[in-house]
Amino acid sequence: MTEQSSRLFDARISVEQVEEGDTLAPKFDEHGLLPVVTTDAATGELLMVGYLNAEALEKSIETGEAHYWSRSRQVLWHKGATSGLVQKILEMRVDDDQDAIWFRVEVAGSGASCHVGYRSCFYREVPTGEAGDTPVKLTYKEQDKTFDPRDVYGDVPNPTQL
């Protein structure tokens, strides 16, 4: 087990300590990242899946607001800093072997968490159980956007690439 360099994290000493102990000893992957699942605290709806590096996890703990590591932009990302749709963390959990995080959040503004304008980043369904059309045709589960991305981000094709 490897030690994490942070004042907030404990060293990973044993399986027992990680799985049954009472200190945070996260296991980041080979890229220094942890996956994080983010759900709406009131409804349980899945809003997004992202990644945390040590700094994003520390900032999330310290501020009580969701911070992520943007793999596409290679920068720390305070969710809602541009859009105003800040995610206030009401509860943060870590899984049994401390290699995944779960944020239960309350979202400011329109409640949207997707830069495309939908409430959830999971606004399309992939059909299963049949080998029909190729390529696979997606079904929209959210019909209405909660905000217009052009009003928030300007005329940018993909604001996550900024």
C-alpha positions in Angstrom: 0.0 0.0 0.0 1.2 3.5 -0.8 1.2 6.6 1.3 -0.7 9.7 0.1 0.9 13.1 0.6 -1.7 15.2 2.2 -2.3 16.5 5.7 -5.9 15.3 5.4 -5.2 11.7 4.4 -3.7 8.9 6.4 -1.1 6.4 5.1 -2.5 3.2 3.7 -0.9 0.7 6.1 -3.1 -2.4 6.0 -6.3 -3.8 4.5 -7.9 -3.8 8.0 -7.0 -0.1 8.5 -8.4 0.9 5.1 -11.6 -1.2 5.3 -12.4 -1.0 9.0 -10.4 2.1 10.2 -11.7 5.5 11.0 -9.3 7.6 8.9 -9.4 8.7 5.3 -6.7 6.9 3.3 -7.7 7.2 -0.3 -6.3 5.0 -3.1 -5.7 7.1 -6.2 -5.2 5.3 -9.5 -2.0 5.4 -11.5 -3.0 8.8 -12.8 -3.5 10.2 -9.3 -7.3 10.1 -9.7 -10.4 8.7 -7.8 -13.8 8.3 -9.5 -16.6 10.3 -7.8 -20.3 9.6 -8.3 -22.5 12.7 -7.7 -26.2 12.4 -6.8 -29.0 14.8 -5.9 -29.3 14.7 -2.1 -33.1 15.1 -2.1 -34.1 12.8 -4.9 -31.1 10.4 -5.3 -31.0 11.1 -9.0 -27.6 10.5 -10.6 -26.2 13.8 -11.7 -22.7 13.1 -12.9 -19.6 11.0 -12.6 -16.2 12.7 -12.4 -12.7 12.4 -11.0 -10.9 13.8 -8.0 -7.1 14.3 -7.6 -5.7 14.9 -4.1 -6.2 18.6 -4.4 -9.8 18.4 -5.6 -10.6 16.0 -2.7 -9.0 18.3 -0.2 -10.8 21.4 -1.6 -14.1 19.5 -1.5 -13.6 18.5 2.1 -12.4 22.0 3.1 -15.1 24.0 1.4 -18.1 21.7 1.4 -18.5 22.4 -2.4 -17.7 20.0 -5.2 -14.3 20.3 -6.8 -13.2 17.9 -9.6 -10.2 17.3 -11.7 -10.9 17.9 -15.4 -9.2 15.2 -17.4 -9.9 16.9 -20.7 -8.5 20.3 -19.5 -6.0 19.0 -16.9 -7.1 21.6 -14.3 -8.8 21.7 -11.0 -12.5 22.6 -11.5 -14.8 24.1 -9.0 -18.2 23.0 -10.2 -20.4 26.0 -10.8 -17.7 28.6 -10.7 -18.6 29.8 -14.3 -22.3 28.8 -14.4 -23.3 29.5 -10.8 -24.6 25.9 -10.5 -22.4 25.2 -7.5 -22.8 21.8 -5.9 -23.0 22.0 -2.1 -22.0 18.7 -0.6 -24.5 17.6 2.0 -22.8 14.2 2.5 -19.5 12.7 1.2 -18.9 8.9 1.5 -16.0 6.7 0.6 -16.3 3.1 -0.5 -14.9 0.1 1.4 -11.4 0.1 -0.1 -11.3 3.9 -0.3 -10.9 4.0 -4.1 -14.2 5.7 -5.0 -16.1 8.7 -3.5 -19.9 9.5 -3.5 -21.1 13.1 -3.2 -24.7 13.8 -2.2 -25.2 17.4 -3.3 -27.7 20.3 -3.5 -27.3 22.2 -6.7 -27.7 26.0 -6.8 -29.7 27.8 -9.4 -31.7 25.7 -11.8 -30.4 22.5 -10.3 -28.7 21.5 -13.5 -25.3 19.7 -13.3 -24.6 19.1 -17.0 -22.8 21.7 -19.1 -25.1 20.8 -22.0 -28.0 22.3 -20.1 -29.7 19.1 -18.8 -30.3 18.5 -15.1 -28.2 15.2 -15.2 -25.3 14.3 -17.4 -27.1 11.0 -17.9 -29.9 12.4 -20.1 -29.8 9.6 -22.7 -30.6 5.9 -22.4 -28.7 3.1 -24.2 -31.0 0.3 -25.3 -30.0 -3.2 -24.1 -31.2 -6.8 -24.8 -31.3 -6.6 -28.5 -28.8 -6.2 -31.3 -30.9 -3.8 -33.4 -29.6 -0.7 -35.1 -25.9 0.0 -35.7 -24.8 2.3 -34.5 -26.9 2.0 -31.4 -29.6 4.7 -31.2 -29.9 6.6 -27.9 -33.2 7.6 -26.4 -33.5 11.0 -24.6 -34.8 10.6 -21.1 -34.7 14.4 -20.4 -36.6 16.4 -23.0 -36.1 19.9 -21.7 -32.9 21.7 -20.8 -32.9 23.6 -17.5 -30.7 26.3 -19.0 -29.2 27.4 -22.4 -25.5 26.7 -22.4 -24.9 29.6 -24.8 -26.3 32.1 -22.3 -24.0 30.7 -19.6 -20.8 29.9 -21.5 -21.1 32.0 -24.7 -20.7 30.6 -28.2 -18.4 27.8 -27.2 -18.9 24.4 -28.8 -17.8 22.5 -25.6 -17.2 24.5 -22.5 -15.4 21.6 -20.8 -12.6 22.0 -23.4 -11.9 25.6 -22.2 
